[in-house]
Amino acid sequence: MKHAGISYFLAPMKVPGVEVLPLVKMTGEGGLNQVIFGSARIPADALLGRAGQGWELATATLQFQRGAAEGSAGGSGFASEQVTRVATLARTLGRDADPIVRDRLAAFWIDETALRANAQRARNPGLVSDRPEALPLMQKLTSSEHDQALSDFACELEGDAAGLWLGDPFALENAEWQRTYMNSFAMTIAGGTSEILRNILGERVLGLPKTR
């Protein structure tokens, strides 16, 4: 088996040779780091589980990181009522009577309602016991892309003001929608990119052949 022989270590960050380099997001904010293991030597007692059990443990870890395991942070959560905020923005800008704007808001509201219902469904073991990974993985994929599309739409509503940034006296809502949109790309990457999650769902849920 190609995964045999991989071991899982909990690497101490204070070991010589471990370098942490802060990354600056396109918003100018921090929050992410690049960790480089140069000449670092990890002690043997940092081994987690048995030698050669690494792939099994890594897979279990990813269940929590991607929100597919019970108790994982934010696994089935969803920040609802965002569409209401965008609808209020449209009303403030006098765009709420535009039929195209109303149609798009309705579509976002339908998506948000479905995501909220899925979050509640994920908390009921009887409804997800047959495929416990499927719904949380779908929730992570769809909610992150929904938030990105919604914040993009909010910026579109702002028009020229969308080019303003935090602290600008003429920025609408202190440019929070611009900041939200730019930060949204982290959520479509963290915990598995949208492309990776689509592959996992296709292979493990829909039974499609593995990609190469």
C-alpha positions in Angstrom: 0.0 0.0 0.0 1.4 3.4 -1.0 0.5 5.0 2.3 2.3 2.3 4.4 5.3 3.4 6.4 4.2 7.0 7.1 4.4 8.0 10.7 2.7 10.9 12.5 4.7 13.3 14.8 3.5 16.1 17.0 6.4 18.5 16.2 7.5 20.7 19.1 7.8 24.3 17.8 10.8 25.1 19.9 13.0 22.5 18.3 16.1 24.1 16.7 15.5 24.4 12.9 11.8 25.2 13.0 11.2 28.7 11.6 7.8 30.5 11.7 7.4 33.2 9.1 4.2 35.4 9.4 2.3 35.8 6.2 0.5 39.0 5.4 -2.9 38.6 3.7 -4.0 40.8 0.8 -6.0 42.8 3.4 -2.7 43.8 5.1 -3.6 41.7 8.1 -1.8 38.8 9.6 -3.3 35.6 11.1 -1.4 33.0 8.9 2.1 31.6 9.1 4.5 29.6 7.0 6.3 27.0 9.1 9.7 25.8 7.7 11.3 22.7 9.1 14.9 23.3 7.9 17.4 21.2 9.8 14.9 20.4 12.6 15.1 16.9 14.1 11.9 15.8 15.8 12.5 13.6 19.0 11.2 10.0 18.9 8.9 10.6 21.8 6.9 13.0 19.6 5.5 10.0 17.7 1.7 9.9 17.9 0.3 6.4 17.8 2.3 3.6 16.3 5.1 3.8 13.7 3.5 3.4 10.2 0.1 4.5 11.4 0.5 8.1 10.2 -1.9 8.0 7.3 -4.7 6.7 9.4 -4.1 9.4 12.0 -3.8 12.1 9.4 -7.1 11.1 7.9 -8.8 11.2 11.3 -7.2 14.7 11.9 -8.6 16.0 8.6 -12.1 14.8 9.6 -12.0 17.5 12.4 -10.2 20.1 10.3 -12.7 19.9 7.5 -15.6 19.8 10.0 -16.7 16.2 9.2 -16.3 14.9 12.8 -18.6 15.6 15.7 -17.2 18.3 18.0 -15.0 19.9 15.4 -14.8 23.6 15.6 -17.4 25.1 13.3 -18.0 21.8 11.6 -21.8 22.3 11.2 -22.0 25.9 12.0 -23.1 28.7 9.7 -23.1 32.5 10.1 -26.7 33.2 9.1 -28.6 36.4 8.5 -25.9 37.8 6.2 -28.3 38.2 3.4 -30.4 40.5 5.6 -27.4 42.8 6.0 -26.9 42.9 2.2 -30.6 43.6 1.7 -30.3 46.5 4.1 -27.3 47.8 2.1 -29.3 47.6 -1.1 -32.1 49.5 0.5 -29.7 52.2 1.8 -28.3 52.6 -1.7 -31.7 52.8 -3.3 -31.1 49.5 -5.2 -33.8 47.4 -3.5 -36.4 48.1 -6.2 -34.1 46.8 -9.0 -35.6 43.5 -10.1 -32.2 42.0 -10.8 -31.0 42.9 -7.4 -34.2 41.5 -5.8 -33.8 38.3 -7.8 -30.2 37.8 -6.7 -31.1 38.6 -3.1 -33.9 36.0 -3.2 -31.4 33.4 -4.6 -28.9 34.2 -1.8 -31.7 34.0 0.8 -32.8 30.5 -0.5 -29.2 29.3 -0.2 -28.8 30.7 3.3 -32.0 29.1 4.4 -30.8 25.7 3.0 -27.4 26.1 4.7 -29.1 26.9 8.0 -31.4 23.8 7.7 -28.4 21.6 6.8 -26.5 22.8 9.9 -29.5 21.8 12.0 -29.8 18.4 10.2 -26.1 17.7 10.8 -26.8 17.8 14.6 -29.2 14.8 14.3 -27.2 11.6 14.1 -30.2 9.7 12.8 -30.3 11.8 9.6 -26.6 11.5 8.8 -25.6 8.1 10.2 -25.5 6.5 6.7 -22.9 9.0 5.4 -21.6 11.0 8.4 -18.9 12.8 6.4 -21.1 13.9 3.5 -23.2 16.7 5.0 -20.5 18.5 7.0 -18.2 18.4 4.0 -20.9 19.8 1.7 -21.7 22.4 4.3 -18.1 23.6 4.5 -17.8 23.7 0.7 -21.1 25.5 0.0 -21.1 27.9 3.0 -17.6 29.2 2.2 -18.5 29.7 -1.5 -21.8 31.3 -0.5 -20.1 33.8 1.8 -17.6 34.7 -0.9 -20.3 35.2 -3.6 -22.5 37.2 -1.2 -19.7 39.6 -0.1 -18.7 40.0 -3.8 -22.3 41.0 -4.5 -22.3 43.5 -1.7 -19.2 45.1 -3.1 -20.9 45.1 -6.5 -23.8 47.0 -5.0 -21.5 49.6 -3.6 -20.2 50.5 -7.0 -17.3 53.0 -7.0 -17.3 53.0 -3.2 -16.1 49.3 -3.3 -12.7 50.7 -4.2 -12.4 52.4 -0.8 -10.7 50.7 2.2 -10.9 50.6 5.9 -10.6 54.0 7.6 -11.6 55.9 4.5 -14.2 58.5 5.5 -16.2 57.9 2.4 -16.2 54.1 2.7 -19.6 52.5 3.2 -19.9 50.5 6.5 -16.2 51.2 6.9 -15.4 48.9 3.9 -16.3 45.8 5.9 -17.8 44.1 2.8 -14.5 44.6 0.9 -12.6 43.2 3.8 -15.0 40.3 4.1 -14.7 39.5 0.4 -10.9 39.5 0.5 -10.8 37.4 3.6 -13.3 34.9 2.1 -10.6 33.3 0.0 -9.0 31.9 3.2 -12.2 30.0 3.9 -12.3 28.4 0.4 -8.7 27.2 1.0 -8.5 26.4 4.7 -9.5 22.9 5.7 -9.2 21.7 2.2 -9.7 23.8 -0.9 -13.1 23.8 -2.7 -11.5 21.7 -5.5 -10.2 19.1 -3.0 -13.6 18.9 -1.2 -15.3 18.4 -4.6 -13.0 15.5 -5.3 -13.7 13.9 -1.9 -17.4 14.3 -2.2 -17.3 12.9 -5.8 -15.3 9.9 -4.8 -16.6 9.0 -1.3 -20.2 10.1 -1.5 -21.1 9.8 -5.2 -18.8 6.9 -5.9 -17.1 8.5 -8.9 -13.7 7.1 -10.0 -10.6 8.7 -8.4 -9.0 11.5 -10.2 -5.4 11.4 -11.2 
